[in-house]
Amino acid sequence: MKKTGFLFDQRFLLHDTGPYHPERSERLSAIYQGIRDAGLMSHVSVMPAVLTDMKWVLDIHTQEYVRRFEELCLAGRRTLDSEDNQMSRDTWEAAQLAVGGVLEAARGIMAGDIDNAFCAVRPPGHHAESGEAMGFCYFNNVAIAARYFQKEWGVERVGIIDFDVHHGNGTQHVFEDDPTVYYYSIHQHPSFAYPGTGREFEMGSGRGYGFTKNSPVLPGQGDDEYRRLIEKDLLPAFRSFMPQVIILSTGFDAHQDDEMADMRVTTEGFAWIMRTMMALAETCSSGRLLSVLEGGYALERLPELGAGHVKILLDGE
């Protein structure tokens, strides 16, 4: 059995997005309940969140943006940059705790305290640009973690795999000219899927050209198409790049019961994705894998999806 860290903190639930917002605290409660009811809590290393050192945030986000987020949030503003990004006065602290908790999980992996981790955090992060909040996201947790691995631990090559149903525009833009971070995303496109980026010809720029790869999936597709594209696009790319750490932007919103998109991935399909990620980490990164929650909004499915995700991290396959 692997040593798996599980990051969860009640303070994430204080980020209040209002009564009708899909990114709400019940998401995390459902995931926690599923892991607890499956009897997995005694097998994981439960990790509380800690406030981040803001120097890591400023590696990815501009000082002007961070200042604006803090001032508007603490002044009681209910939105930041768009109506999608609903917030409360507790959002500023929750966002710092999410980053700090993810970095603590990254530290645990590199120090050998744990083999891998699942960070059940909110707010999510992969849509957040360096100077703009987008798509329910304020700080880009995964991008900040990638830079932390490099600067604090000397990791030369980081691989990011994003299987949220929406393209991680913020993460892609941060690293599009960087050959030391390989960003791969599989997501719904075209149709109404947010944010409209992540087409096949987006492959990075400058020195980073060829270190971005997107696998857009047409609406209505499911397990077979995800498997085909991951085997065709992701696996050869990462086996060539050989990342020393793999970070997952974990979204459960491609599930067939999730109304935030139009995908047909089943619960078993998500299990296949995760088993494949675990095998890839064993091949490339000595099993070092950091999973960070992004989307997933079907409350009736999140308990089984969260529990299945953690069980595969523990089992190692």
C-alpha positions as CSV (number, residue, x, y, z in Angstrom):
1,M,0.0,0.0,0.0
2,K,1.2,3.5,-0.9
3,K,1.7,6.3,1.7
4,T,-1.0,8.7,0.5
5,G,-1.6,12.2,1.8
6,F,-5.2,13.6,1.9
7,L,-5.6,17.3,2.2
8,F,-8.9,18.5,3.5
9,D,-9.7,21.5,5.8
10,Q,-13.0,22.7,7.1
11,R,-11.9,26.3,6.3
12,F,-12.2,25.6,2.6
13,L,-16.0,25.4,3.2
14,L,-16.0,29.0,4.3
15,H,-15.4,30.3,0.8
16,D,-19.1,31.2,0.1
17,T,-20.1,31.5,-3.5
18,G,-23.8,32.0,-2.8
19,P,-26.9,29.7,-2.9
20,Y,-27.0,28.9,-6.6
21,H,-23.4,28.7,-7.6
22,P,-22.1,25.3,-8.9
23,E,-18.7,25.6,-7.1
24,R,-20.1,25.3,-3.6
25,S,-18.9,23.9,-0.3
26,E,-21.1,20.8,-0.6
27,R,-18.7,19.5,-3.3
28,L,-15.9,19.0,-0.7
29,S,-18.3,17.7,1.9
30,A,-19.5,15.0,-0.6
31,I,-15.9,14.0,-1.4
32,Y,-15.0,13.8,2.3
33,Q,-18.1,11.8,3.1
34,G,-17.3,9.3,0.3
35,I,-13.7,8.7,1.5
36,R,-14.9,8.4,5.1
37,D,-17.7,6.0,4.3
38,A,-15.4,3.8,2.3
39,G,-13.3,3.3,5.4
40,L,-10.2,5.0,3.8
41,M,-9.5,7.7,6.4
42,S,-7.5,5.3,8.6
43,H,-5.3,4.5,5.7
44,V,-4.4,8.1,4.5
45,S,-2.2,10.7,6.1
46,V,-4.7,13.5,6.8
47,M,-3.1,16.9,6.1
48,P,-4.5,20.2,7.3
49,A,-4.1,23.3,5.2
50,V,-1.6,26.0,6.1
51,L,-1.3,29.6,4.9
52,T,1.1,29.9,2.0
53,D,4.2,32.1,1.9
54,M,3.0,34.6,-0.7
55,K,6.3,34.5,-2.5
56,W,5.2,31.3,-4.1
57,V,1.9,32.9,-5.3
58,L,3.9,35.9,-6.7
59,D,5.9,33.4,-8.8
60,I,2.8,32.9,-10.9
61,H,0.5,35.9,-10.3
62,T,1.2,39.6,-10.6
63,Q,1.6,41.7,-7.5
64,E,-1.2,44.1,-8.8
65,Y,-3.6,41.2,-9.2
66,V,-2.8,39.7,-5.7
67,R,-3.3,43.2,-4.2
68,R,-6.6,43.8,-6.0
69,F,-7.9,40.3,-5.0
70,E,-7.1,40.9,-1.3
71,E,-8.4,44.5,-1.2
72,L,-11.7,43.7,-3.0
73,C,-12.3,40.5,-1.1
74,L,-11.7,42.0,2.3
75,A,-13.8,45.0,1.4
76,G,-16.8,42.7,0.9
77,R,-17.0,42.7,-2.9
78,R,-19.0,39.7,-4.0
79,T,-17.2,39.2,-7.4
80,L,-13.8,39.4,-8.9
81,D,-13.2,40.1,-12.6
82,S,-16.5,38.4,-13.7
83,E,-19.8,37.2,-12.3
84,D,-18.5,33.6,-12.4
85,N,-16.1,34.4,-9.6
86,Q,-18.4,34.8,-6.6
87,M,-16.6,35.3,-3.3
88,S,-17.0,36.2,0.4
89,R,-14.6,37.8,2.9
90,D,-13.3,34.2,3.7
91,T,-12.3,33.6,0.1
92,W,-9.0,35.4,0.5
93,E,-7.9,33.1,3.3
94,A,-9.3,30.0,1.7
95,A,-7.3,30.7,-1.4
96,Q,-4.1,31.1,0.6
97,L,-4.9,27.9,2.5
98,A,-5.5,26.0,-0.7
99,V,-2.1,27.0,-2.1
100,G,-0.4,26.4,1.3
101,G,-1.9,23.0,1.7
102,V,-1.0,21.9,-1.8
103,L,2.6,23.1,-1.3
104,E,2.8,21.2,2.0
105,A,1.6,18.0,0.2
106,A,4.3,18.7,-2.4
107,R,6.9,19.0,0.4
108,G,5.8,15.7,1.9
109,I,6.2,13.9,-1.4
110,M,9.7,15.3,-2.0
111,A,10.8,14.7,1.6
112,G,9.6,11.1,1.4
113,D,6.9,11.4,4.1
114,I,4.3,10.3,1.6
115,D,4.3,8.8,-1.9
116,N,1.5,10.7,-3.4
117,A,-1.4,12.9,-2.3
118,F,-5.0,14.0,-3.2
119,C,-5.7,17.7,-2.3
120,A,-9.4,18.3,-1.9
121,V,-9.2,22.1,-2.0
122,R,-11.3,25.0,-3.0
123,P,-11.3,27.5,-4.6
124,P,-10.0,25.5,-7.6
125,G,-7.2,27.0,-9.8
126,H,-6.5,26.0,-13.3
127,H,-8.5,28.8,-15.0
128,A,-6.7,31.5,-13.1
129,E,-4.5,33.7,-15.3
130,S,-1.4,35.5,-13.9
131,G,-3.5,38.7,-13.6
132,E,-7.1,37.7,-13.8
133,A,-9.6,35.5,-11.9
134,M,-11.5,33.2,-14.2
135,G,-13.9,30.2,-14.1
136,F,-14.3,30.0,-10.2
137,C,-10.5,30.2,-9.9
138,Y,-8.4,32.8,-8.0
139,F,-4.9,31.4,-7.5
140,N,-3.6,28.7,-9.9
141,N,-2.8,26.0,-7.3
142,V,-1.2,23.6,-9.8
143,A,1.0,26.2,-11.5
144,I,2.2,27.5,-8.2
145,A,3.1,23.9,-7.1
146,A,5.0,23.3,-10.3
147,R,7.3,26.3,-9.7
148,Y,7.6,25.3,-6.0
149,F,8.9,21.8,-7.0
150,Q,11.4,23.4,-9.3
151,K,12.6,26.3,-7.1
152,E,12.5,24.6,-3.7
153,W,13.4,21.1,-4.6
154,G,15.5,21.4,-7.8
155,V,13.1,19.4,-10.0
156,E,14.1,19.9,-13.6
157,R,11.1,18.5,-15.4
158,V,7.4,18.8,-14.2
159,G,4.5,17.1,-16.0
160,I,1.0,18.5,-15.6
161,I,-2.0,16.4,-16.7
162,D,-5.3,18.2,-16.7
163,F,-8.4,15.9,-17.1
164,D,-11.0,18.4,-15.9
165,V,-13.7,18.7,-18.6
166,H,-12.8,22.4,-19.1
167,H,-9.4,23.4,-20.6
168,G,-7.0,24.8,-18.0
169,N,-6.3,28.0,-19.9
170,G,-4.5,29.6,-17.0
171,T,-2.0,26.8,-16.5
172,Q,-1.3,26.5,-20.2
173,H,-0.6,30.2,-20.5
174,V,1.8,30.3,-17.6
175,F,4.0,27.6,-19.1
176,E,3.5,27.9,-22.9
177,D,7.0,29.2,-23.5
178,D,8.7,27.0,-20.8
179,P,10.3,23.7,-22.0
180,T,10.7,22.5,-18.4
181,V,7.0,22.0,-17.7
182,Y,4.9,19.8,-20.0
183,Y,1.2,20.7,-20.0
184,Y,-1.3,18.1,-21.3
185,S,-5.1,18.6,-21.2
186,I,-8.0,16.4,-22.3
187,H,-11.2,18.4,-22.3
188,Q,-14.5,19.0,-24.1
189,H,-14.2,21.2,-27.2
190,P,-16.0,22.8,-29.1
191,S,-19.7,23.4,-28.3
192,F,-20.5,25.4,-25.1
193,A,-17.5,24.2,-23.1
194,Y,-15.7,26.9,-21.2
195,P,-13.3,28.7,-21.8
196,G,-13.0,28.0,-25.5
197,T,-9.2,27.5,-25.5
198,G,-7.2,24.2,-25.8
199,R,-7.3,23.4,-29.5
200,E,-4.9,20.9,-31.0
201,F,-2.7,23.5,-32.7
202,E,-2.0,25.2,-29.4
203,M,1.4,23.6,-28.8
204,G,3.3,26.3,-26.9
205,S,5.5,29.0,-28.1
206,G,9.2,29.9,-28.4
207,R,11.4,27.6,-26.4
208,G,8.3,25.9,-25.0
209,Y,6.9,24.9,-28.4
210,G,6.1,21.2,-28.3
211,F,5.7,21.1,-24.6
212,T,2.0,21.8,-24.6
213,K,-0.4,19.2,-25.9
214,N,-4.2,19.3,-26.1
215,S,-6.7,16.5,-26.8
216,P,-10.0,18.2,-27.4
217,V,-13.0,15.8,-27.2
218,L,-16.3,16.3,-29.0
219,P,-19.5,16.5,-26.9
220,G,-21.2,13.3,-26.2
221,Q,-18.0,11.1,-26.1
222,G,-17.1,8.9,-23.2
223,D,-14.7,6.2,-21.9
224,D,-13.5,4.8,-25.3
225,E,-12.6,8.2,-26.7
226,Y,-10.8,9.3,-23.5
227,R,-8.8,6.0,-23.6
228,R,-7.9,6.4,-27.2
229,L,-6.7,9.9,-26.9
230,I,-4.8,9.4,-23.7
231,E,-3.0,6.4,-25.2
232,K,-2.3,8.2,-28.4
233,D,-1.4,11.7,-27.1
234,L,-0.4,11.6,-23.5
235,L,1.5,8.4,-22.9
236,P,4.1,8.7,-25.6
237,A,4.6,12.4,-24.8
238,F,5.3,11.8,-21.1
239,R,7.4,8.7,-21.7
240,S,9.6,10.9,-23.9
241,F,9.6,13.9,-21.6
242,M,10.1,11.8,-18.5
243,P,8.8,14.3,-15.8
244,Q,10.4,13.9,-12.4
245,V,7.1,14.8,-10.8
246,I,3.5,14.6,-12.1
247,I,0.8,17.0,-11.0
248,L,-2.8,16.2,-11.8
249,S,-5.5,18.9,-12.3
250,T,-8.2,16.5,-11.2
251,G,-11.7,17.3,-12.5
252,F,-14.6,14.9,-12.2
253,D,-16.9,17.0,-14.4
254,A,-16.6,14.9,-17.5
255,H,-18.8,12.3,-15.7
256,Q,-21.9,11.4,-17.6
257,D,-24.1,12.6,-14.7
258,D,-22.4,16.1,-14.4
259,E,-24.5,18.8,-16.0
260,M,-21.6,21.3,-16.4
261,A,-20.6,19.8,-19.7
262,D,-21.7,17.1,-22.2
263,M,-19.3,14.2,-21.7
264,R,-20.2,10.6,-21.0
265,V,-17.3,9.3,-18.9
266,T,-18.4,6.7,-16.4
267,T,-17.2,6.1,-12.9
268,E,-15.2,3.1,-14.2
269,G,-13.8,5.4,-16.9
270,F,-12.4,7.7,-14.2
271,A,-10.9,4.7,-12.4
272,W,-9.1,3.7,-15.7
273,I,-7.8,7.2,-16.1
274,M,-6.4,7.2,-12.5
275,R,-4.9,3.7,-12.8
276,T,-3.2,4.9,-16.0
277,M,-1.9,8.0,-14.2
278,M,-0.5,5.8,-11.4
279,A,1.3,3.5,-13.9
280,L,2.7,6.5,-15.8
281,A,4.0,8.0,-12.5
282,E,5.7,4.7,-11.7
283,T,7.4,4.7,-15.1
284,C,8.4,8.4,-15.2
285,S,8.6,9.9,-11.7
286,S,9.3,7.2,-9.2
287,G,5.6,7.3,-8.2
288,R,5.7,11.0,-7.2
289,L,2.2,12.2,-8.0
290,L,0.3,15.2,-6.7
291,S,-3.5,15.3,-7.4
292,V,-5.3,18.6,-6.9
293,L,-9.0,19.0,-7.2
294,E,-10.5,21.3,-9.9
295,G,-14.1,20.7,-11.0
296,G,-16.8,18.1,-10.5
297,Y,-20.3,19.2,-9.7
298,A,-22.6,16.1,-9.6
299,L,-23.0,15.9,-5.8
300,E,-24.6,12.4,-6.0
301,R,-21.5,11.1,-7.8
302,L,-18.7,12.9,-6.0
303,P,-18.6,10.5,-3.0
304,E,-17.9,7.5,-5.2
305,L,-15.5,9.4,-7.4
306,G,-13.5,10.8,-4.5
307,A,-13.3,7.4,-2.8
308,G,-12.3,5.6,-6.0
309,H,-9.6,8.2,-6.6
310,V,-8.1,7.8,-3.2
311,K,-8.3,4.0,-3.2
312,I,-6.3,3.9,-6.4
313,L,-3.7,6.3,-4.9
314,L,-3.4,3.9,-1.9
315,D,-3.3,0.7,-3.9
316,G,-0.8,2.0,-6.3
317,E,-2.6,0.6,-9.3
